[in-house]
Structures are given as C-alpha cells and as structure tokens.
C-alpha cells in the first residue's frame, strides 16, 4: 500500500470510529475539551505508529488502546506535578 492509500484508509477508519473514541475519552476525562484533546493526541500518535499495526481488522481496539495509554500517561504526569498556586 502506498502513502496515499494508507492516508485514505487511516482517515476513513478514524472517521468511522470517531464517536466511540470521543465517548471513551469523555468517560475517562469527564470534560469535553479534555476529551477532544485526548482524541486528537491519540490519532496523531496512531498515525505516527501506523506501521506497527499488523492486522488492520484490529484498528479500533488498537486506537482505543493508544487513547487509554495516552490518558494514563497524562494522569500520571498530573499526579506527579506539584500543585501550582497563584498569588
């Protein structure tokens, strides 16, 4: 598959699964803006790692796993960071 075919296939798959991505992201974050950011970050990560997807029939679960791992990473970073107070 050439790059144009891969891009077309990828964008079609993302479009097909957008509702489930946003739904899962919203359940994790409980915030619309954070869910949108999480989905955008996950799609970007997925595109950069598309070569690692061996079985294209597993795209949805692969992308949801990337989304989940991104959320966990963000949560851990926030937990470690000290609380910032403004005076």
Beta strands, then each sheet from edge to edge (+ up, - down):
end
